């Protein structure tokens, strides 16, 4: 029998530390894969040996740079997302899970869709508040420089007319982009939750082994890799299939039915394979790191 639980709070530090550590390990794995691919191409394709040798050297640098970059980026993004989540819960309610023992059998559609859409909208708004003014200043500066140089170089006269475009673009980025993010994230989350609820009773849902922590929190002690990877890979592959249909239709119309179907099949199979591996690795890394750095802690009510 399902028991609906609401995630009313997420402990920020454990979540941030675990999320950034997983991102760093995955970044290291990506860098190693890139290095191996470059090395194999250089080995078996002599014509591009010199170019691939240079790329392989860059791949060695990536082994250090990519994990470090993903770690620090994930620290910032994870901290902000956990903080925003905790601030939003008292106002709109948290994400709810239909639990049957250790298994997540269902995800109520509206709470998860509303929370995720608002979460990413607020995050996008914060990013736009930083990026938009910088872009506006650069565009206005370019327009001013172009108008100043018009006398000497008449061909630049058109650029002088761009004055004010930076401000308009900044307003669009600060207001319009978050609105688009809210709508698209809400629709995406609705589809994902609906498919999860449809498929979890048939193929099994995510399983979470928890234990009580301090102050009423529960620590996620272990995440079995196969159930997590299977349900998420299947659900997200179906979502990707649905949103790939317009592109496949365009390819069929322009390049032929065989090409369009090949794109659709290849994209779907590839997405299923890659997503399964990524989520399985994520669970494996989580289970390996938890005894050393502690697991994610959430409060369920």
C-alpha positions, -999 to +999 in steps of 0.1 A: +000+000+000+013+034-010+021+060+016+024+096+003+054+113+017+063+150+012+100+161+010+096+192+032+133+200+035+167+191+021+199+195+042+220+218+020+255+208+029+252+170+025+233+174-007+258+199-021+288+178-012+274+146-026+261+162-058+294+180-065+314+149-057+294+128-081+297+154-108+335+155-103+338+117-107+316+117-138+336+146-152+368+125-147+352+095-165+341+117-194+376+131-197+391+096-197+366+085-224+375+115-245+412+108-242+407+071-252+386+081-282+412+106-294+440+080-289+421+053-308+414+076-337+451+087-338+461+050-338+439+037-365+436+067-388+472+077-397+460+106-419+448+125-388+475+113-365+491+147-359+458+165-353+446+137-330+479+137-312+473+173-303+438+166-293+450+137-271+473+161-254+444+184-247+425+153-234+452+148-208+446+183-196+409+176-195+415+148-170+424+175-145+404+205-157+370+188-163+366+172-129+377+204-111+354+226-132+324+203-128+330+201-090+331+238-084+302+245-108+281+218-091+289+232-057+274+265-066+244+251-085+236+224-060+238+248-030+215+274-047+190+247-058+187+232-023+184+266-008+156+276-032+138+243-027+137+249+011+125+284+006+097+274-018+084+244+002+065+265+028+048+285+000+039+259-026+046+225-009+073+201-016+078+172-040+057+142-029+065+105-033+042+075-032+063+051-012+056+014-008+083+004+017+116+013+001+102+017-035+089+049-050+058+036-067+044+070-079+052+107-081+021+130-078+022+150-110+012+185-099+036+189-068+067+177-087+059+197-118+052+229-099+082+226-077+107+218-105+093+245-129+095+272-101+129+259-090+145+262-125+126+294-132+141+311-101+175+297-109+173+310-145+161+344-132+191+347-110+215+337-138+198+362-162+201+390-136+239+385-139+243+377-176+217+401-191+233+434-178+267+423-189+254+415-224+235+448-225+266+468-216+286+450-243+260+456-270+255+492-260+293+497-260+296+482-294+268+504-307+284+535-293+318+526-307+302+519-341+284+553-341+316+570-331+335+553-360+308+560-386+324+593-397+357+575-404+342+542-417+308+548-433+302+510-437+297+508-399+268+532-399+243+504-396+258+492-363+251+526-347+214+519-351+218+490-325+217+515-296+190+504-272+190+468-285+211+457-255+185+471-230+156+454-249+175+422-250+183+424-213+146+429-205+137+399-226+163+377-210+153+387-174+116+384-180+110+363-211+136+335-206+124+326-171+088+324-184+098+301-212+118+279-187+087+277-164+064+266-192+088+241-208+099+226-174+063+222-162+053+204-194+084+182-193+079+173-156+042+165-162+052+141-190+080+125-169+058+121-138+029+107-159+051+081-176+068+072-143+035+065-126+024+045-157+056+023-158+067+020-122+041-006-113+051-027-143+090-025-143+096-013-108+103+021-094+133+038-078+144+021-045+158+040-017+173+025+015+171+051+042+181+055+079+171+081+104+195+110+108+195+140+132+167+165+136+141+143+120+159+139+087+164+106+068+197+098+051+196+080+018+219+051+027+219+033-006+204+035-041+203+002-059+217+010-094+196-012-116+161-001-105+171+035-107+188+032-141+160+011-156+130+032-147+147+066-154+163+054-186+130+040-200+109+071-189+134+097-202+139+077-234+102+078-240+101+115-233+130+120-257+112+099-283+081+120-280+100+153-284+121+139-312+090+132-334+089+167-349+126+165-359+120+130-374+091+142-394+111+171-408+139+146-417+114+123-434+101+152-455+135+166-464+158+136-465+134+107-470+115+082-448+144+058-444+167+086-431+140+100-408+132+065-393+169+058-390+174+090-370+144+082-347+156+046-340+192+055-336+185+085-314+161+064-292+183+034-288+214+055-282+196+076-256+183+045-238+218+030-237+237+061-226+211+072-200+210+037-184+248+038-180+248+073-166+222+067-140+237+033-130+271+049-126+255+078-106+240+053-082+272+033-079+293+064-073+267+075-047+269+042-028+307+042-029+310+078-016+283+078+011+303+060+038+331+085+033+313+119+029+277+111+041+246+107+020+218+131+010+195+139+039+158+148+034+129+153+057+098+133+049+064+141+063 
